Amino acid sequence: MTAPLDVIAAPQRLPPRPPDSHKGTYGRVLVVAGSRGMSGAAVLCGSAALRGGAGLVQVACPADVQPVVAAGNPCYTTASIAGRADGTFSEACLEQLARLAEPADVLAVGPGLGDREDVGFLVRGLLVRLPNKPVVLDADGLNVLAPLKDDDLPERPGPLVLTPHPGEFARLLGVPTSQVQADRERLAVDFCQRHKLVLVLKGHRTVVTDGQRVYRNDTGNPGMATGGSGDVLTGLIAALVGQGLSAFDAATLGAWTHGRAGDLAAGELGQVALTATDLLDYLPGALSGEQ
């Protein structure tokens, strides 16, 4: 008989910061994101990692968009990756990205990568080459793996967090989105039990589970249904992992904080006009209210 799920009522909080801490104390995040036409995804993800409290953030992006990404925020560094002529990553980038990942505490992979076959090889390659490194995988990093077979994800000791919206999760499962929406929690739990990972199934009342525990988030609003919102969540969760939270605790706190920032933004700006950059502005208030 399957053991009953442990329902988590509230997220784990970040501990207070010691007076003698420094930027190395709070984690190094490597963001692998962006492509021509989607440089904003890399900017949002990297900026969210900073707002989430990461000590150091580096954004690795195709050389074609590196100047734009670097101009997006002066507080992270960037790495220019020689990619394809169309401004996307190629499988040949794997060695360079693996070297950049060595000093990182966690990787955020996926926003704005594009859906070329090369990107799928690259994502799988990173998961295999960096088996002990925590990875938060989102957006195109998920789409290039779909539909996901049981042996598509390598068994790895390092934590893996997937953050799909219902459409992306449906593609991973190879089922209609309506089927996901009709049975969100059960499908999410079954998926995590099969693949041994943490899943953040976004949407109304986001579900966070590792197959044994489940958290049902109650923050957020329809104004957050806007391009780039998921990129912010990816960077935020990566930052929380980098600060020492477990993958599940980072995912639950990330989901709550992300939604809370959206609620604070909507309270002042309204839901209709809310954008992903507003979430960045309201993350400090959401985080300070949680601690």
N, C-alpha and C positions, 0 to 999 in steps of 0.2 A: 504494500500500500504506500502511495506517495505521502511523504510527510507534509503536514499542513504548512502553509506559508506563514512566515513571521511578518506581520503587518507593522510597518514603521510609521509612527504617528507624526514625528517631526525630524527634520534633518539634524545631523551632527554639526555643531558649531566649530568655527575656527578657534583655536586657543589664542589668548592674548599674546601680543608680540613682546618678547623680552627686550629690555632697554639696550642690551649689548648686541642685538642682532644686526645683520648687514644684508646687502642684496643677495649674497650667496645663500643666506638662510632660507630664502623663500622660493627657491627653485628656478631652474633654467628651462624655459619652454622653447622648443623648436616648432614653428608653424610651417607646414608644407602646404602651400595654397597659391591660388591665383593662376591666371593665364590671360592672354590677350582678350580684352573685353570683359574680364571678370577680376580685374585688379582690386576692386572694392572689397571682394570677399576676403582677400588676404589682409587688407587694412583693417577690416572689422574684426577679424579673428585675432590678429596680433594686438589690436588695441584693447579688446576684451580681456586678453590674457594679462595685460598690464593693469587694467581696472580691477581684475580679479585678484590682484595682489602678487603676481609673479615678480620675482626679483630681477630677472633678466629674460628678455624675449628676443628671439631672432626669427625673422621671417625669410624662409627660403622660397624664392619665386623665380619663374623664368626670366632670363636676362631681358627679354622684350618688355617686361612690365616693371622691372626693378626700380627705375627712376620714379615711376608713379607711386609704387608701394612705399618707397623710402620717404617720399614727400608726404605720405599720408599721416605719419606720426613720428616726431623726432625722438621718441623715447624707446623705440625698439631699434635693433640693427637689422640689416637685410643681407642676404647672400644671393648673389646673382648666379643662376644656374643655366648653363648652356642647354637649351631645349630644342624643340623642333622649329622649323621655319615659320610655322603658323602660330608661334607664341605659346605653345603648351609644353609640358614636361614630356620627356621620352624615357623609355626603359633604360637608356644609356646613362641617365642621371643617377641611377641607383648608388653607384660607388661614391659619388660626391655627397649625396644626401646621407648615406650611412656614416661617412666621416664627420659631417656636421652634427649628426645625432649623438656621437660618442659622449660629449660633455653634457648633453641635455638630460634633464630628469624626466621629461615627458614630451611626447610629440602630439601635436594637433594636426591631423592630416585630412584633407578633402575639399575644403571650401574653394570653389572656383577652379578646380583642376581640369574640367572638361571631361568628356566621356570617350575619348579615344581608347583603342585597345592597348596602346602603350601605357596609358595611365593605369589600367588594370594590372598589367605586369609589374609596374612600379610599386603599386600599393601592396600587392602580394609579396613582392621582393623585400620591401621594408619590414613587413611582418615576420618574414622568415629570417632576414639578416639581423634583426634586432629582437630576439625572442624574449629578452628580459626587460625591455624598455616599455613602460606604460604608454599606450597609444589611445587617443580619442579620435574616432573615425566618423566622418560626417559627409553629407552632401555627395559630391561626385566620387569621393572615396568609397561610398557605399554603392552608388549606382554602377560603378565599373565591376563590382563583384556579383551583381544580380544576373539571373537568379542564383542564389547561393546553395550549393550542394553541401552535404554533410562533411565532405572531406576538403572543401575549398579553403577553410581557415585552418592554418597549422596549429597544432597544440603548442601553446607557449606559456611559460611560467609568468611572463609579464602581464599585467592587467590590460584588458581591452574593453573600451567603452564605445558602444555604437549609439548614435543619436539620430535615428531616422524620423522623418515625419511619416504619416500613414501611407502616403504614396510610395515612399522609398522602402518602407518595411514590406509593403505588398509586393514590390518588385523583388526584394530579397527572398520572399517566400514563394514567389511565382503564383500569387493568387490575386483576385480583384481587391481594390482598395475597400470596397463595401464589405467584404468579408473580414478585413482587418478591423474596420470600425465597429462591426457587430460583435466582435469577441476580442477586444484589445488586450485585456489583461491575460487571459489564458494563452493566447498566441505568443505574447511576449515572454511569459514564464516558460512555456515549452521550448521556445527558441533558445533561451538562456541555459536551460538545463541541458540541451543538446550540445551547445557550442561553448559552454563554460566562460561566459562573459557577462558584462553589465549592459543592459539595454535601457535607453531613455526613449520611450515612444512618445513623441511630442503630440501636441494637440490639446483639446479641451480636457482638463484633468490629466496631465501628463503622467504616464506610468513609468516608474523606475523599478527595475528588478534585476536580481542576479540569479534567479531561479529558485532561491530559498527565501528571500525577503522581497517584499514589495512596498513601495511608497507611492501613494496617490496624491499628486500635487494639487493644491487648491489655490495657487496664485496664477495670475495672468489674465488676459482678456482678448477679445477679438481684434483689438487694434494692433496686436503683435503679429497678425497674419500679414506680414509684409516682407519683401525681399531683404535678406541679410540678417534677419532675426536669429536664424539658426546658426549663422557664422559666429555671432556674439556668444551664443550658448557654448559652442565648441571651445572657443578660447577661454571662456570662464571656467569650464570644467577642468580643462588642462591646467590652468593656474592653480586650482584647488588641489589637484593631484600633486602638483609640484611643491605645494606647501605641506605635504605630508599626509593628507587625508587619503583613506583607502579609495579605490575606484568607486565603490558603491556610495560611500559617504560624500565624495566629491560630486557624484552625479545627482544625489538627492539635494544637497545644498545648492548646487548649480541650478537645478530646475526651479527650486523655491526662489532663489535670489533673482534669477532671470525674470520669472513671472512677477516678482515683487517690484522690480525696476519698471516693468511694463505697466503695472498698476499705478505706481507713483507718476510715471510719465503721462498716462492717460488722465489721471486726476487733474493735472495742470494743463495739458495740451489737448485733451480729448482723444478719443480712439481713432477717429477718421484720419487725422493728420499725423499720427504717430509713425516714426521711422526707426530703423535699426540704430542709427546714430543717436537717437534720443535715448535708447536703452543704455548706451555707453555713458551718457550724461547722468543717468539715474542709478547706475550700479553703485556708486559710492553711498548713496542714501540707503539703498537696499541692504548693502553689506553692513553698514554701521548700525542699522536697526536690528540686525541679526545677532550682533556680537554684544 
